[in-house]
Structure formats: structure tokens, C-alpha cells
Amino acid sequence: MRSIIAAALSASTLEWYDFYIYGTAAALVFNKVFFPGVSPALGTLAAFATFGVGFLFRPLGGIIFGHFGDTLGRKKLLVIAMLMMGIATFLIGLLPTYATIGVAAPIMLVVLRAVQGIAVGGQYGGAMLLVTENAPPGKRGFYGSFAHIGPSLAVILSNVVFLVVVAVMDTDALEKWGWRVPFLLSAFVIAAGLYIQLKIEDTAEFRAMQEKRLVESDGVPVRKPSPIITAFKTHPKELLQAGGMILVIQVYYYILIVFTISYATSHDIERTTALMTVLASSVVTVVSIPYFAAMSDRVGRKRVLLVAGVATTLTAFPFVLLLQTGNVALLLVAVLIPGLTLGALYGPMAAFYYEIFSAEVRYSGASIGYQLGAVVGGGFAPLIATALLESTGTILSVGLYVTVAGVLSVWAIASTNSKVDQ
């Protein structure tokens, strides 16, 4: 289990590191590097729009990788997703800017962002099932949480890298070439993917399922309907529930780690300070994820998820009111509270997904459900929040946006009938 946990944690951390550094770069420099011909506000909107493109392609990644993950194995598809992500991110670090090749630069940026979206859409199911399908009885929530710790660790890692880059160079150097450094470091993702391919076996549950299929067919592989089609036929309600319960996490989290940086730095808060506060929030999330996931092993997933969902929803307006003060101490409070509640909501989710989908369609069901919530909720959350702020003139509209997402997520959780499967 230690090797499996290490593999899932490193896979999700490094994969999401690549995905998140794009968001940080979009908030800090992409408006000037790739969209210099428009006003700063429009440039930021354009940069956030390219950030959202990755989310549009995440369901496609979930469909493709879900199909093959349920037929060929969890580990193989996880490794392929990591290699795709690493290569695409590395190439972003090599892109010429708008000043060099004009409009072709943002077009190439969008294409590589789409590849990132497909890769991260396929990664989730592999990392999540690697731990949940190998977890010992009574600890599936705790072990499954390690697939969810990765994204928060990735935020910490990406912000630390940008903090170092921002600290050692001036604004001119950052915009000319410094922003490339975090992207070029994604070469480590490729190395980690190859290590997992060589050192880790597929899950015991998937191997048992494959052996059962061969026994039932007298040793001759039989062509069966796509797991994707089967998932939509046999688990339509669960797919919608899976997408709904992750909705507020996606909306709130990307507002927290991307929109907050953009808003704070545009209101006279130093880049380093903004990055540090988001980093502190992610530390709280990393700690709360396994704690509340382990709690769900004892008292039940649904109970923990419902309480966490309500608590998360109630923090939305306090968050935006504290954010608009421009006070650094209050900004820290603003990001720490949802950092805690989002961790409580996110922690038990992997085990919950495991329990609402059968093994034959689990990679497909978990991937599609998760990515549906991601594309509806997370992808354009920074863009929508910025547009709401610009159009209404008040940050309270952003709080209302998060609150609506929270209500929908609580409704989705409450509608499930899953029982804790220890």
C-alpha cells in the first residue's frame, strides 16, 4: 500500500502541478505575454478563457481514458495521461509569444491547453482507483483521500515555484522568460510516469475482474459494449450525482486559487503576498482532506459530505467580503476558512465514487461524473467571477455564484442513497 499510495500521490500531484501552473501564469502574466493588444481587464479575461479551455476537454479525456481504463487497466491509462500532460506542459514553456509570431501564439497555447485538459480528464480515474481498489477494509476513505491530496499539494508546489521565480527576478524578466521555468520543470512528470509504469502493478480488483471475464468466456476474450455506454445506461443518476456533488468544489476552489490572485494583485496586494495566502489555504486543505476522509470511514461518507457541503456554502459571502477589504490579514482569513471546508468535502469523495459505481464501469463512471462537474463548475469559474465583478461592480455577485453552486452540490449529495462500504 505504501508503494501504491506513493504512486497515486505523485501522479496526481505532478499532473495537477502542470494543470495549475497554467492558472497561476494566466493570473499573473499571460494577459501581457499572449494578449498584449487589449486592455488589462480584457487581457485577463482572455487569459482566463484559455484556462477554461482545458476544462472543456476534460470530459473528452474522461470518456477516452474511462473506456480504456475499464478494459485495459487502471495503471496503463494513468501513465499515458501523465506522459500527455508532461509533454504538453513542457511545450507551453517553449512557446513563442505574441510579440514574436502574433496571433499564432495564443492559438498554439489553446491547442496545448486542450491536450492538458484531455490528460487531466483521464488521470483522475486512474489515480483514484489505484488506491481505492487496493485499500484494506474499513480504510477506503482514508486511503482514497491520497488521490485528492495531490491537487492541493500541486497548488502548493506551483505557488512555491512561482514564488521563487517572482522573488529572484523583476517584472520585466518574469514577463520575458521567467514564466517559462515552471512549465519546463514538467519534465519531472514524464519521469514519474515512466517510474510508475515500471514499478507498480494494476489493482487487484481489476485483475480479478479480468480473470472473471476470461473464465465466463472459456478463456476467449469476448467483445462487450463500451464501459462508457454501459455507465450511461446503468448509472445515469449516479453520473449526475457525481457531477453535482463536485460542483461547488470546482467553482470555489478555482476562484480561491486563481481569481483570488488576480483580484488581490489588481488591488495593490503584492504578488508574493497573494501567492503566499493561496499557498497557506492549500496547506490547510492538504491537512483536512485525510482527516475528514478517515472520519467518513467511521461515521459514513454521506454524513460528512452533507455537513461539509453546507459549511462550504455558508462561507461564500464571508469569503468575498473579507477579500474586498484589501487587508492582508483578512485576506488570509478569507482563504483559510474555505480551505478547511473544501478539504472536508473533497476528502471522502474518492471512496464515495468507488461505492456508487460498479467495478466494470468504475473508471468510466468516476471520470465522467467528476469531469462533468469540472467543466460546468471549475473551468470558467475565474472567468465568470471576473465577468460578474466587471458587470455588477460588486464582489457580492461572486459570493452569490459560489452559493448557488453550493446549494446544487448539497442537493446532489442528499439525493444519493449510497451507504458506507467498509
N, C-alpha and C positions, 0 to 999 in steps of 0.2 A: 504493500500500500504506500510505503514511503516513496518508492520509485514512481508509482502511478500519480501520486499527489504532486510530486516534483515536476513530472511531465505535463500534467494538466495546468498547473500553476504557471510554469514557464511559458507554455504555449499561449495561454490566454493573456498573460502579462505582456509578452513581446508582440503578440498580434495586435492587441489593443493599444500598445505604445505607438505602433505605426499609425493606427487609426486616429489616435488622439493628438499626436503632434501636428497633424493637419489642422485640427480645430484651433490649437494654440497659435499656429502660424497664421491662420485665417484671421484671428482676433488681433494679432499684433502687426503683421507686415504684408499679408497678401494683397490688401487693398492698394498698396503703393507699388508692389512688385509686379502684379499681373493686371491691375485695373487703375493705372495712373491717370487716365484721361477723363475721369469723372470726379465729382466732389467726394470728400472723405466719407460722408454718410452713404452715398450710393456705392462707393468702392467697398465699404464694409458689408453692405447688403449683398453685393455681387460675390464677395469672398465667402460669406455665409451660405449663399446659394450653391456654390461649388462644394462646400462642406456637406450640404444636404444631398447632393447627387449620390454620394456614397451610400446613403440610406435607401435611395430609390432602388438600388441594385442589390441590396441585402436580401430581399425576398427571393430574387432570382438565385442568389447563392444558396439560400436555404433549400430551394426546390432541387437544384442540381446536386448539391452535396448531400441533401437528405435522401434522395433516391439511391445514390451510390453508397452512402454510409449505411443504409439498411440492407444493401445487397452485397457489398464488397468488404465492409468492415469499418469500424469507428476510426481506428488509428490511421489507416491509409489516407482517408479523406482529410483528417486533421493535418497530416503532414503536407498534403497538396495545398491546402488552404494557407498554411504558413509560408510555403515557398512562393505562392502567388503574391501574398501580402508583402513579403520581404523584397521581392524583385520590383514590384510596382512602387513601393515607397522609396527604394534606392534610386529609381529612375526619376522620381519627383525631385530628388536632391540634385539631379544633373540637368534639370530643365533650363533652357534659356528663358530669359524674362521677356516681358512685353517690349522693353526698350531695345531688345536685341532682334526679335523676329516678329514683333507686332502681335496681331490677333491670334496667330498660330499658337502662341504660348499658353493663353488661357484654355484654348481648345485641347491641347495636349494635356494640360492639367486636369481637365474634366474627364478625359478618357482614362487616365491613370487613377483618378479618384473612383471611377466606376469599377475598375478592376479591384481596388481596395474594398469596395462595397461587396462585391461578389465573394471575395476571400473571407471577409469577416462574417458574412452571412452564413458561410459554410463552416466556420471554425467553431461556433458556439456548441452545436450538437455534438461534435467530436470530443471537445474538452469536457463538457458536462457529463456525457455518458461514460467517458473513460473512468471517472471517479464514482458516479452513482451506481453503475452496473458492477463495480468491483467492491463497493462498500460493504462492510460487515453488518449483520442485523442490528437494528437499533441505533445506527450511527450514519444513516444515509444523508440526513440533513446536514450534519457537521462536515462529512467528507465532501458532499456535493458543493458545499459553500466555497471550496477552494477554486472551483471553476469560476466563481463570481468574485473572489478576491482579486483575481488577475486584473480586471478592468480598472479597479481603484488603484492598485499598485502601478498600473500603467500610467494613470494620471499623475501619480507622484513622480514616477520616473521621467515622464515627458516634461513635467514642470521643472524638475531638478536640472535636466539637460538645458532647458531654455533659460533657467536662472543663471547657470554657468555662462552660457553664451551671451546673455544680456550683460552680465557682470564684467566680462573680460573685453567687451568691445563697445564702441559708441554706436549711436543710432545709424549713422551712415554705413558703417561696416556691417551692421546687422542686416540692413536692407539690401546691401550689395551682394554679400556672400555668406554672412554668418547664419542666416536662416537655413542654409543647406545642411549644416553639420548634423542636426538631429535626424534628418532624413537619411543621410549617408550611413549613420550608425545602425540602420536597419539590417545591415549585412549580418548582424548577430542573429536575427530572426531566421535567416536561411540556415545558419549553422545549427541553431537549436532544433529546427525541423528535421535536419538530417540525423541529429543525435537521437531524437525520439524514434525515427524510422528504424534505427539500428538497435536500440536498447529496450524498447517497450513492446510487449505483445498486445494483441487485441483483447477486448474484455472477455471474461469467461462466459458471461451471459450470451454474448453474440456468438462465440464459438459453439456453445451448446445449442443455440438456435439453428446454426448452420448444420450441425450434426443431425439434429432432429429432422430438418428438411431432407437430408440425404437418406435417412432411414425410411421416412414416409414415402420416398420416391424410389426405393430399392437401389440406392446408390447412383441414380441417374438424375442429374440436375434438371428440374422442371421449371419452365418459364412461367412465372407468376405475374399478376398485374403489378404495375409500378406501386411501390410503397406510398408514393405521393397520392395517387388516385385512391388507394385503399384508405389512407388517412382522411381524405376529404369525405369518403363515403361512410366510414365507420366512426369517425371522431369529429364531425363538423362543429358540434357545440364546444368541445374541448379546445379546438383550434381558436375559436373566437374568444373563449375564456382566457386562453394562454396569452393571446394578443392584448386583451383588455386589461389583465392584471399587471402587465408590464408597462402599460401606457404612461402612468404618472412617473414611473422611474425614468423612462426615456425623456419625457418632456422636462421634468425638473432637473435631472442630472446634467443634461446638456446646457440648460440655462445656467446651472450652477458653475460648470467648468469652462464654458465658452462665453456666453453672454455676460456673465459677471466680470470677466477680464476686460472685455470690450467696454462695458459700461463704466467700470471703475477707472480705467486708464483715460477715458474721454472726459472724466470729471475730476481731473487733477490728482489722481492717485498714481503713484509711481508703478511702472511695470513690475518691478521686483516685488513690491508690496502686494500687488494684485495676485501675482503668481504664488507668493508665499501663503496667502489666505486660502486659495484654492487647494494648495498642497496640504495645508492643515486640515481642511474639510475632508480630503481623501484619506488622511491618516485615521480620522475618526470612523470613516466608513469601513476601512480595512479591519479595524478592531471590532466593530459592531456586527459585521457580516457573519463570522463564525460563531460569535456569542449567541445571536438570535437564531441561527441555524441549529445549533446544538439545543437550544431551548425548544425548538419545534420537534426535536426527537422525543422530548419528554411530555410536552403538553399538546402537541398536534400542530400541523402546518397551518391549517386554516385559521385557527385562533390567533396565532402570532401574526399572520399576514393581515387579518382584518384590523387588529389593533394598530399595527404599523401603518397600514393604509390610511386609516382615519387620522392618525397622528401626523403623517406626512402632509395630508391635505390641509390640516389646520395650521401648518407652519407657513403656508404660501404668502399670505398677506404680511405677517411679521417679517418675513424674509425681504420682500421688496421695500417695505417701509424703512427697514434698517439700512438696506443697500443705498437708498437715495440720500441718506444723511451725509455721505461723503466722509464720515468719521471712520478712521481705520479700525478702532476698537469695536465699533458697532458693526462694521463690515465683517470682522472676524466672527462675531456672534451670529450674524446673519447666515454665514455659510456653515458654521459648525452644527447648528441645530438640525437642518435638513440632512447634513452629512450623516448624523446619527440615525434619523428615522428612515432614510433611504437604505442604509445598511441593514436595518431591521427588516425592511420589506424585501430587499434583494436576497438576503441570506438563505431563507428556506426555499427559494423559488426553484432551484435545480432539482431538489428532491420532489417538490410538488409536481413539476413537469414529468419527472420519471413516473410518478404514481398515476397520472391521468392518461398516459398513453401506453399501449401495449408494446411489447418488445419489438414486434415485427415492423412497427411504424414509428418507433420512438424517436429515431434520428430525424425523420421527416416531420413528425408532429411537433416536436420541441423546436426545431429550426424554423419551420414556417410560422408557428404561433408567435415565437419570440420576435421574428423579423417583421411580422405584420404590425406588432406593437411598435417596433423600432421605426418603420418607415412612416407610420401615421404620427407617432409621437416625437421621436428624437431627432430625426433627420433635419427637419426645418424649424425645430424649436428656437434656436438662436435667431434665425431669420424672422420667424413670426414674432418673437418677443421684440426684436428691434423695430419691425414694421408697426407693431402695436404702440410702442413707445413714440415713434415718429408721428403716427396718425392721430393718436389721442392726446399726446402731450403729457400723459401721466403714467408713471410706472405701475399704478394700481391695475391697469389693464393686463399687465404681465402676471400679477398676482391672481387675477380672475381666470386667466388662461390656465395656470397651474391648478387652480382649484377645480375647474371643470374636469381636467384630466384625472384628478384625484378621485372625484365622485364616480367617474366611469370605472376606474380601477377597483374601487371598493365594491361597486355593484358586480363587477365580473368575479371577484373573489367570493362574494357572498352567494353567487349563483351556483358555485361548484358543489358537488356532493362527495368530493374526494375525502377519504379517511387516511390518516397517517398509516403508512405501510412500513413497519419497522422490520 
